[in-house]
Amino acid sequence: MTRSGSTSTPKNWVFFLRSTIRLAILGIGFGLVIGSAIKMLRPSSVRDFELKNVFNKGVDSSDSLISRIRKSSNKNQSYKLELGSFNPKTEVIELSSRWASIAKQHPDLIVSAYMLILDDGRYAKYNPDIELPAASSIKTAVLIALLQQVETGKIRWNELLELKEDVIAGGAGWMALKPIGTVFPVHDTATEMIRVSDNTATNLLIKRIGGLDFLNANFKALGLKSTIINNFLPDLSGTNITSARDLAMAIALVDTGKVLGTRARDLFREVMSTSVSNRLIPAGLLKGLGVNEEDPDKTLLIKGYRVYNKTGDIGIAYADAGLIELPDGRRAVAGFLVKGPFNDPRSREMIRDLVASMIPTLVRL
């Protein structure tokens, strides 16, 4: 009897401990499942309260970032992203007046500016149709004419163009340094025309597209009333002309699908995105946002902006025009031209100031 009792007691204790441990583990697991379910199903007001405590301690809820975002989201719930159109509807008088004030600070500079938000038709202008030297900004219109012919099959995107004496140009670019007879594919030539503003590349394309008269007829057909190309690049005397409205319109026609199909439009955006010049419109946007960075493109991307632009610079005249993608998905086009004393830094700063002043109009809170 004694031996039997001493043997059964340890077994009972082992069984008891094992059962207790199993029940504890089961209870912990069940508690975790129930807790997670409650957390997911709890009222949104509780979650908001916790977020407010984490991100906005000591600030009244009406002024909190969360409250502002929620109000902004509710306000724009019915907003629908579409291609938009080049259809000016409502002038932003405050911005137009601001541009006039900025321009009058330097009366010896001739200034032209135009901006249109494609989604809602709001626009601003200052001498938008005055004809000024286009410099390299006219290369955007050349790119459009090229892609029209690529789209119709008249020019192949990988077609080879031969370098000849009559198209070699000074100024920007590296193609002029290559031996006569060197061949370049059209896609490379078009990219270099925009990327580093290669003048020889531009002349190669002008010649292949059909020449100056053909291009001028094409510009007119597009509705670019003030855009005329009279000479091959670099055109340092400023005979090739355009207007701020035309610069903006040319880009808008492509982005809204009025000119070029989807694939050609993609090529246009791809080529325009390679431009290395970011010291006018991109830098101006950052200035308006109160940011001073060495890499405007990268900083703008972080903030939700992207700019597809092409500048122009012949010393006596500066230009920049581009498509501006905004953080909420809307898009705007803008063009700027300034003519003044040779290599006057005020001309470049003028464009940046004009762009910076657009921020209150562009930003949607």
C-alpha positions as CSV (number, residue, x, y, z in Angstrom):
1,M,0.0,0.0,0.0
2,T,2.8,2.4,0.9
3,R,4.6,1.7,-2.3
4,S,1.5,2.2,-4.4
5,G,0.7,5.5,-2.8
6,S,4.2,6.9,-3.2
7,T,4.1,6.0,-6.9
8,S,0.7,7.6,-7.8
9,T,1.3,10.9,-6.1
10,P,4.1,12.2,-8.4
11,K,2.1,11.1,-11.4
12,N,-0.9,13.2,-10.3
13,W,1.3,16.2,-9.8
14,V,2.9,15.9,-13.2
15,F,-0.6,15.6,-14.8
16,F,-1.7,18.7,-12.9
17,L,1.3,20.8,-13.9
18,R,1.0,19.8,-17.5
19,S,-2.7,20.7,-17.6
20,T,-2.1,24.0,-15.9
21,I,0.6,25.0,-18.4
22,R,-1.6,24.0,-21.3
23,L,-4.5,26.0,-20.1
24,A,-2.3,29.0,-19.5
25,I,-0.9,28.9,-23.0
26,L,-4.4,28.4,-24.5
27,G,-5.7,31.4,-22.4
28,I,-2.9,33.7,-23.6
29,G,-3.5,32.8,-27.2
30,F,-7.3,33.3,-26.9
31,G,-6.6,36.6,-25.2
32,L,-4.4,37.8,-28.0
33,V,-7.0,36.9,-30.6
34,I,-9.8,38.6,-28.8
35,G,-7.6,41.7,-28.1
36,S,-6.8,42.0,-31.8
37,A,-10.4,41.8,-32.8
38,I,-11.4,44.4,-30.3
39,K,-8.7,46.7,-31.5
40,M,-9.8,46.4,-35.1
41,L,-13.5,46.8,-34.3
42,R,-13.2,49.7,-31.8
43,P,-14.7,53.1,-32.7
44,S,-12.7,55.4,-35.0
45,S,-12.9,58.1,-32.4
46,V,-10.7,56.0,-30.1
47,R,-8.0,55.6,-32.8
48,D,-8.2,59.3,-33.6
49,F,-7.7,60.1,-29.9
50,E,-4.6,57.9,-29.8
51,L,-3.2,59.4,-33.0
52,K,-3.9,62.9,-31.6
53,N,-2.0,62.1,-28.5
54,V,1.0,60.7,-30.4
55,F,1.4,63.3,-33.1
56,N,-0.3,66.4,-31.7
57,K,0.2,66.6,-27.9
58,G,-0.9,69.8,-26.4
59,V,-2.6,71.1,-29.6
60,D,-6.3,71.6,-29.8
61,S,-8.0,69.1,-32.1
62,S,-9.5,71.9,-34.3
63,D,-6.0,73.0,-35.2
64,S,-4.4,69.6,-35.4
65,L,-2.7,68.2,-38.5
66,I,-5.1,65.2,-38.4
67,S,-8.1,67.5,-38.3
68,R,-6.8,69.5,-41.3
69,I,-6.1,66.4,-43.3
70,R,-9.5,65.0,-42.6
71,K,-11.2,68.3,-43.6
72,S,-9.1,68.5,-46.8
73,S,-9.9,64.9,-47.6
74,N,-13.7,65.5,-47.1
75,K,-13.6,68.6,-49.2
76,N,-12.0,66.8,-52.2
77,Q,-13.9,63.5,-52.0
78,S,-15.8,64.3,-55.2
79,Y,-12.6,65.4,-57.1
80,K,-12.0,63.3,-60.2
81,L,-8.7,63.2,-62.0
82,E,-9.0,63.7,-65.7
83,L,-6.7,64.7,-68.6
84,G,-8.0,68.2,-68.5
85,S,-7.8,70.6,-71.4
86,F,-6.2,73.9,-72.5
87,N,-9.4,75.8,-71.8
88,P,-8.8,79.0,-69.7
89,K,-12.0,79.8,-67.7
90,T,-11.3,81.9,-64.6
91,E,-8.4,84.3,-64.2
92,V,-6.7,84.3,-60.8
93,I,-6.6,88.1,-60.6
94,E,-4.4,88.1,-57.5
95,L,-1.6,86.1,-59.2
96,S,-1.8,88.2,-62.4
97,S,-1.5,91.3,-60.3
98,R,1.3,89.9,-58.3
99,W,3.2,89.1,-61.6
100,A,2.7,92.7,-62.7
101,S,4.1,94.0,-59.5
102,I,7.2,91.7,-59.7
103,A,7.8,92.7,-63.3
104,K,7.5,96.4,-62.5
105,Q,10.4,96.2,-60.1
106,H,12.7,95.9,-63.1
107,P,11.2,98.1,-65.8
108,D,14.2,97.5,-68.2
109,L,13.3,93.8,-68.4
110,I,10.7,92.6,-70.8
111,V,8.6,90.0,-69.1
112,S,6.0,87.5,-70.3
113,A,4.3,84.9,-68.2
114,Y,1.4,82.4,-68.5
115,M,0.0,79.7,-66.2
116,L,-3.0,77.4,-66.6
117,I,-4.3,74.6,-64.3
118,L,-5.5,72.0,-66.7
119,D,-8.0,70.5,-64.3
120,D,-10.2,73.5,-63.5
121,G,-9.3,76.2,-66.0
122,R,-7.9,78.7,-63.6
123,Y,-5.1,80.8,-65.2
124,A,-2.9,83.8,-64.7
125,K,-1.1,86.0,-67.3
126,Y,1.2,88.9,-67.8
127,N,1.9,90.0,-71.3
128,P,1.2,86.4,-72.4
129,D,1.2,87.0,-76.1
130,I,4.2,89.3,-76.5
131,E,6.7,87.8,-79.0
132,L,10.2,87.3,-77.5
133,P,13.3,85.3,-78.4
134,A,12.5,81.6,-77.8
135,A,16.1,80.5,-77.5
136,S,16.2,76.7,-76.8
137,S,12.6,76.7,-75.5
138,I,11.5,76.3,-79.1
139,K,13.0,72.7,-79.0
140,T,9.9,71.5,-77.2
141,A,7.8,72.4,-80.3
142,V,10.4,70.7,-82.5
143,L,10.1,67.5,-80.4
144,I,6.3,67.6,-80.8
145,A,6.6,67.9,-84.6
146,L,9.1,65.0,-84.6
147,L,6.9,62.7,-82.6
148,Q,4.0,63.5,-84.9
149,Q,6.0,62.1,-87.8
150,V,7.2,59.1,-85.7
151,E,3.5,58.4,-84.8
152,T,2.5,58.4,-88.5
153,G,5.5,56.3,-89.6
154,K,7.2,59.0,-91.6
155,I,10.2,58.8,-89.3
156,R,11.3,55.8,-87.4
157,W,12.3,56.2,-83.7
158,N,15.5,54.2,-84.4
159,E,16.3,55.7,-87.8
160,L,19.9,56.8,-88.2
161,L,20.7,60.4,-88.9
162,E,24.1,61.3,-90.5
163,L,26.1,64.2,-89.2
164,K,26.9,66.7,-92.0
165,E,28.6,70.1,-92.1
166,D,25.4,72.1,-92.6
167,V,23.9,71.1,-89.2
168,I,26.9,71.5,-87.0
169,A,26.3,74.2,-84.4
170,G,28.2,75.8,-81.5
171,G,26.9,76.3,-78.0
172,A,25.4,73.5,-76.0
173,G,25.8,69.9,-76.7
174,W,28.5,67.3,-77.7
175,M,27.3,66.0,-81.1
176,A,29.2,68.7,-83.0
177,L,32.5,67.3,-81.7
178,K,31.9,64.0,-83.5
179,P,33.5,63.4,-87.0
180,I,31.5,64.2,-90.1
181,G,29.6,61.1,-91.2
182,T,28.9,59.9,-87.6
183,V,25.4,58.5,-87.4
184,F,23.0,58.9,-84.5
185,P,19.6,57.2,-83.9
186,V,16.6,59.5,-83.8
187,H,15.7,58.6,-80.2
188,D,19.3,59.6,-79.1
189,T,19.2,62.8,-81.1
190,A,15.8,63.8,-79.7
191,T,16.9,63.0,-76.1
192,E,20.1,65.0,-76.4
193,M,18.2,68.0,-77.9
194,I,16.2,68.1,-74.6
195,R,18.6,66.6,-72.1
196,V,21.6,68.9,-72.6
197,S,19.9,71.2,-75.2
198,D,22.3,70.0,-78.0
199,N,22.0,72.5,-80.8
200,T,23.5,70.2,-83.5
201,A,21.0,67.5,-82.5
202,T,18.2,70.1,-83.0
203,N,19.5,71.0,-86.4
204,L,19.7,67.4,-87.4
205,L,16.1,66.9,-86.5
206,I,14.9,70.2,-88.1
207,K,16.5,69.0,-91.4
208,R,15.0,65.5,-91.1
209,I,11.5,66.7,-90.2
210,G,11.3,68.9,-93.3
211,G,13.0,72.2,-92.7
212,L,12.1,75.6,-91.3
213,D,9.1,76.3,-93.5
214,F,7.6,72.9,-92.8
215,L,8.0,73.4,-89.0
216,N,6.4,76.9,-89.1
217,A,3.4,75.5,-91.0
218,N,3.2,72.7,-88.3
219,F,3.4,75.3,-85.5
220,K,0.5,77.2,-87.1
221,A,-1.6,74.1,-87.5
222,L,-1.1,73.4,-83.8
223,G,-2.4,76.8,-82.9
224,L,0.9,78.3,-81.8
225,K,0.3,81.7,-83.3
226,S,3.5,83.4,-82.0
227,T,6.0,80.6,-82.5
228,I,8.2,81.0,-85.6
229,I,11.6,79.4,-86.3
230,N,13.7,81.5,-88.7
231,N,17.1,80.0,-88.3
232,F,19.0,76.9,-87.2
233,L,20.2,76.9,-83.6
234,P,21.8,78.4,-81.6
235,D,20.2,81.6,-83.0
236,L,22.1,83.9,-80.6
237,S,20.6,87.0,-82.2
238,G,17.1,85.9,-81.1
239,T,15.3,85.6,-84.5
240,N,13.3,82.5,-83.4
241,I,10.4,83.7,-81.4
242,T,7.5,82.5,-79.3
243,S,5.2,83.6,-76.4
244,A,4.6,82.5,-72.9
245,R,1.1,81.3,-73.9
246,D,2.4,79.3,-76.8
247,L,5.1,77.7,-74.6
248,A,2.4,76.5,-72.2
249,M,-0.1,75.5,-74.9
250,A,2.4,73.3,-76.8
251,I,3.0,71.2,-73.7
252,A,-0.7,71.1,-72.8
253,L,-1.7,69.9,-76.2
254,V,0.4,66.8,-75.7
255,D,-0.6,66.1,-72.1
256,T,-4.3,66.5,-72.7
257,G,-4.3,64.2,-75.7
258,K,-5.1,66.8,-78.3
259,V,-1.8,66.1,-80.1
260,L,-0.1,62.7,-80.2
261,G,-1.5,59.3,-79.2
262,T,-0.7,57.5,-76.0
263,R,2.6,55.9,-77.0
264,A,3.9,59.1,-78.6
265,R,2.9,61.1,-75.6
266,D,4.8,58.6,-73.4
267,L,7.9,59.2,-75.5
268,F,7.4,63.0,-75.2
269,R,7.3,62.7,-71.4
270,E,10.2,60.3,-71.3
271,V,12.4,62.7,-73.3
272,M,11.3,65.8,-71.4
273,S,12.1,64.1,-68.1
274,T,15.8,63.9,-69.1
275,S,16.3,67.7,-69.0
276,V,19.2,68.5,-66.6
277,S,18.2,72.2,-66.4
278,N,16.3,72.8,-63.1
279,R,17.4,76.3,-62.0
280,L,14.3,78.2,-63.2
281,I,10.8,76.6,-62.8
282,P,11.9,73.8,-60.4
283,A,14.0,76.2,-58.3
284,G,11.2,78.7,-58.4
285,L,8.8,76.2,-57.0
286,L,11.1,75.4,-54.1
287,K,11.6,79.1,-53.5
288,G,7.8,79.5,-53.2
289,L,7.7,76.5,-50.8
290,G,10.3,78.1,-48.7
291,V,13.0,75.5,-49.4
292,N,16.5,76.0,-50.5
293,E,18.1,72.8,-51.8
294,E,21.0,72.0,-54.2
295,D,18.9,69.3,-56.0
296,P,15.5,70.9,-56.9
297,D,14.2,67.9,-58.8
298,K,14.9,65.4,-56.0
299,T,13.5,67.7,-53.3
300,L,10.3,68.4,-55.4
301,L,9.7,64.7,-55.9
302,I,9.9,64.1,-52.1
303,K,7.2,66.9,-51.7
304,G,5.0,65.3,-54.4
305,Y,5.8,67.6,-57.3
306,R,7.3,66.7,-60.7
307,V,8.3,69.1,-63.5
308,Y,8.8,68.3,-67.2
309,N,10.5,71.5,-68.5
310,K,12.7,72.9,-71.2
311,T,14.7,76.1,-70.7
312,G,16.3,78.6,-73.1
313,D,19.3,80.9,-72.7
314,I,21.0,83.1,-75.2
315,G,22.2,85.7,-72.8
316,I,19.8,88.4,-74.0
317,A,16.8,86.3,-73.3
318,Y,15.8,83.5,-70.9
319,A,12.9,81.1,-71.0
320,D,11.4,78.1,-69.3
321,A,8.2,76.2,-69.8
322,G,6.9,73.0,-68.4
323,L,4.3,70.6,-67.2
324,I,3.9,70.7,-63.4
325,E,2.5,67.7,-61.6
326,L,1.0,68.6,-58.2
327,P,0.9,66.5,-55.1
328,D,-2.8,65.9,-55.4
329,G,-2.5,64.6,-59.0
330,R,-3.6,67.8,-60.7
331,R,-1.5,69.3,-63.5
332,A,-0.6,72.8,-64.6
333,V,1.4,74.2,-67.5
334,A,3.4,77.4,-67.4
335,G,5.6,79.4,-69.6
336,F,8.0,82.3,-68.9
337,L,10.1,84.6,-71.1
338,V,12.4,87.5,-70.0
339,K,14.5,89.7,-72.3
340,G,17.1,92.0,-70.8
341,P,20.8,93.0,-70.8
342,F,23.3,90.3,-71.8
343,N,23.8,87.7,-69.0
344,D,21.9,89.8,-66.5
345,P,21.3,87.5,-63.4
346,R,18.1,89.5,-62.8
347,S,16.5,87.8,-65.8
348,R,16.9,84.3,-64.3
349,E,15.8,85.5,-60.8
350,M,12.8,87.2,-62.4
351,I,11.6,83.8,-63.7
352,R,12.2,82.2,-60.3
353,D,10.2,84.9,-58.5
354,L,7.3,84.6,-60.9
355,V,7.2,80.9,-60.4
356,A,7.5,81.2,-56.6
357,S,4.5,83.4,-56.5
358,M,2.3,80.7,-58.1
359,I,2.5,78.4,-55.0
360,P,-0.5,79.8,-53.2
361,T,-2.6,79.2,-56.3
362,L,-1.2,75.7,-57.0
363,V,-1.2,74.3,-53.5
364,R,-4.5,72.8,-52.4
365,L,-5.1,72.5,-48.6
